[in-house]
Amino acid sequence: MPELAKAYEPQQVEDRLYAKWQDGGYFKADPKSKKPPYSIVMPPPNVTGKLTLGHVLNNTIQDILCRKARMEGKEVLWLPGTDHAGLATQTAVEKHIRNTEKKTRHDFTREEFVARIWKWKEEFGGIIIQQLKKLGASCDWSRERFTMDQDYERAVQEVFVKLYNEGHIYRGTRMVNWCPGSLTAISDEEVIPTKQKGFLYYVKYELVSEVAAPSGGPDNSLSGRAQRAGGHPEISTSIVSHPEPVEGSVQPDFLIVATTRPETIMADVALAVKPGGKWKHLVGRKVWRPLHREQIPIIADEAVEEGFGTGVLKVTPAHDKTDYEIGKRHGLPVIEVLTPNGKIWRASEDASELNGMDRFDARKRSAEILKERGLLIKEEPYENTVGFSERANVPIEPRLSEQWFLKYPNIKEALALLQKGHVKFHPAHWTKTYEHWLENIQDWCISRQVWWGHRIPVWYKKDCHPELVEGSVQPSPELRCQIKSPGPNWTQDPDSLDTWFSSWLWAYETMRTEDGTRQKFYPTNALVTGPDIIFLWVARMLIAGLHFKPNGEKKTEAETLEANLAFKDVYFTGLIRDKQGRKLSKSLGNSPDPLDLIAKYGADGLRFGLVRIAPQGADIRFDEKQIEEGRNFCNKLWNICRFRTMQGPIDSNAEPWKHPRSIFANELLDRLHFLLEGERNVNDALNQYNFSEAASQLYDFVWNEFAARFVEAAKIDFAQTDSPTRAGTLATFDYVMSHVLRLLHPFAPFVTEELWCELGFSTQSIQTTLWPTKSPLTAKTSPLSGADFYFAHDEVKRYTSSLGITGKLDYQIVPSSPDYLATYTSLVSVSVHLLGTKEDQVIVSLEPPKTYVVMLPVGTASVFIATTGVDPNVQRNKLIKDLAKIEKDLEQTRRKLGDANMLAKAPAVKVEEWRALEISLAEKEKSLRESLAKLP
């Protein structure tokens, strides 16, 4: 047979093989098949997104599951698609138009702007799909879906109407995360906590005299004009300093309150203290609000932290979620001083110059006004965490807003799914997170003030809703909830649905019913996703399956439940970080382009290298060297196979048990048995979603057992055409390689497919072959095993390498039992090859030599080493010197790790480096001590 090319060139293979797979229909699912079903729905990436390492890991794991299932004889549907990503896509298009045309969406009608987004989607929406194909994703691309395609949009609207008619959807007022940049409500998950440097402003609040109110500033009450308002997350409780008592008075005549937001003082409606706390004597009194002078009460509430500051909290319900809850409990008014886009409005006469000013400019000017009036004691630098809008990259405002909400159905049933084992999480500890969210669930704000998305199917009579504006608060008009307009005198609600409201139907609504796809493949088998969207997506899809019952009612409640689960297993990937533990991001320059990595290392190198370092559920420290190792592993596999082609044709039906075999062939066959059926085997690892464990087992088997040991030993057999075990060695090679290629195929599909066909194992794709599950142990034919032989020689090489011994080395192998003598003697040529020496330098004898440099006990034998030009005393002195240095370094490292203050101050990455260094130094110390002990 022709030899393989000298090197594996993935660029010449991958596109050709992927086209072959697609043309051959290998990825297409047949709902009429009699095979057992296996299905996964791809978490839909943003339609205008591009491939990231997170996508690579997530989709590689899905591909591993699907390719393995096909080889297990299952009918597989891996259903792909993309998400319209409402706010994200609208923001991207707006940015493009702003940069290229100097316009905003408000320069277009809604219909014109949405048409522009559709055009953008058609132009750029397929990029990530093509990138996933470069990765080797074995999706059924004929079933690709989009969350705003016609059928899907209809389904979303029908679900809204159904839930509204059932009483689960309502319109109401609640505090939401408001983005002043995008002018829409956003979810908690779209708020990015960000460290910000600012100031604490210490402001006087004058106590109202119990006899008479002092004269002074105007008292234009805002209470009667209290509105639903916005707020800010910068600091949920104000810091209060000790008040400065006025000389000669029994009680202080003012309180000093520290706040990060003096521009919102006009919206203060109370000061709060702890019930029964040190300020209890002030409850019932009033203070003068410093800006927009008005009396506000001092109240008592349990939300106040007595130990924080002096235990006094300024209450601004329109600007803080905690303050809003306090205000509800005490019936306080809510005063709005910010517009939706973050500008001051309705400022009183004593601060009228703030009107129309941006919130950040108003903050500075408010402080100046307070200082001019003697009401600002001081300001000091302060760092805190501020919530930023993920898309607009501006600080969000907690804002009271009239929105559409969903009261979740089927909560108890959703909780029971994991508790009763119907659904399993991997790793299992995420179950607690899921349960905690469901047990404390809040109604879901499902409306968004964006144009790109599923329009809410609610209609208002025009004469009842003449000033309907996005995000505005209006009296409840007469409305109808239906998909089509009731008539010409009706106008549709301008809001769109939260992107996740369409995504929660993804598990079943992507599957057609007319061809039996849903009946065959739903429920799906597994979901691969990130733990950050357990609430946003995972829990909601489970609830949707329970409530809408896409496969209908069955004979029993248990059968109905099993027929309508969204999925049975959920695997949560870890977050990929750089070597310093930072999240990957373009701004940090630490986020490599996966396509560049594919071009450099091949898709298989990227896939295998990444999965191998991704333990179940744990974060990953990315290093490009790991991808290089993945590429090197593929090259190693290629070179092993190329070596085999030099020995003659491949036997695709090889049966090594029919031939006499060497102890090395038997050892490899036994290692294969343990790889498939041992206590820690590759099948159990994959079935338990331990993908990195499975990849590591395969790596170790191929690199060490197959290449470093068996192939090296087999070279002696292949060199001797009359060797009695040559045929057995060839058959073992072919039999084991057949298993290896199949086991590796889900991880590295391209190189395994190429080798499978080039070596002649079959003319059909490797995907059509059966997944290996068993391989028998061999019968013992020699008292000495291959493992014993390898161990003896590995120990010798490790020792001579650690000492750096050079020159001519003579070895005498003295078997520990006469039973081993014949085997060691017959394998002298293998010993010579493994030790890298010559025939006259290896002797096997039951009698030890009279002179030697070192004696190594290696299990079934003792190996005596003699060498010219090496003085044992010189070696001993070198080892003692090296050991002293290692001991000193180890002591210093342990001193650092034992210093609590040093550990507290050092970065986490540095502490991890110290711990890793301690382990490395301890191992070197042990090795040096062992080497010293073996010198004569």
Secondary structure, DSSP 4 states (H G I P E B T S, - for coil): -PPPPSS--GGGTHHHHHHHHHHTTTT---TT--SPEEEEE--PPBTT----HHHHHHHHHHHHHHHHHHHTT-EEEEE-EEB--HHHHHHHHHHHHHHHHS--GGGS-HHHHHHHHHHHHHHHTTHHHHHHHHHT----GGG-EETTSHHHHHHHHHHHHHHHHTT-EEEEEEEEEEETTTTEEE-GGGEEEEEEEEEEEEEEEEEPPSS-PPP-S-----GGG----B---S-SS-EEEPP-PPTT-SS-SEEEEEES-GGGGGG--EEEE-TTSTTGGGTT-EEE-SSS--EEEEEE-TTS-TTSTTSEEEE-GGG-HHHHHHHHHHT------B-TTSBB-S--GGGGGGTT-BHHHHHHHHHHHHHHTT-EEEEEEEEEEEEEETTT-SB-EEEEEEEEEE--S-HHHHHHHHHTTSSEEESTTHHHHHHHHHHT---EE-EES-SSS-B--EEEEGGG-TT--TT-------EEE-SS---TTEEE---EE-HHHHHTTHHHHTS-STTSHHHHH-SEEEEEE-GGGIIIIIIHHHHHHHHH-TT---SSHHHHHHHS-SEEEEEEPPPEE-TTSPBP-TTTT----HHHHHHHHHHHHHHHHHHHT--TT--EE--HHHHHHHHHHHHHHHHHHHHHHTTS---TT--GGGS---HHHHHHHHHHHHHHHSSS-HHHHHHTT-HHHHHHHHHHIIIIIIIIIIIHHHHHHHH-TT-TTHHHHHHHHHHHHHHHHHHHTTTSHHHHHHHHHHTTS-SS-GGGSPPP---PPPPP-SSS-HHHHHHHHHHHHHHHHHHT--S-EEEEEEESSGGGHHHHHHTHHHHHHHHT--GGGEEE-SSPPS--SEEEE-SSEEEEEEETT--HHHHHHHHHHHHHHHHHHHHHHHHHHT-HHHHHHS-HHHHHHHHHHHHHHHHHHHHHHHHHHH--
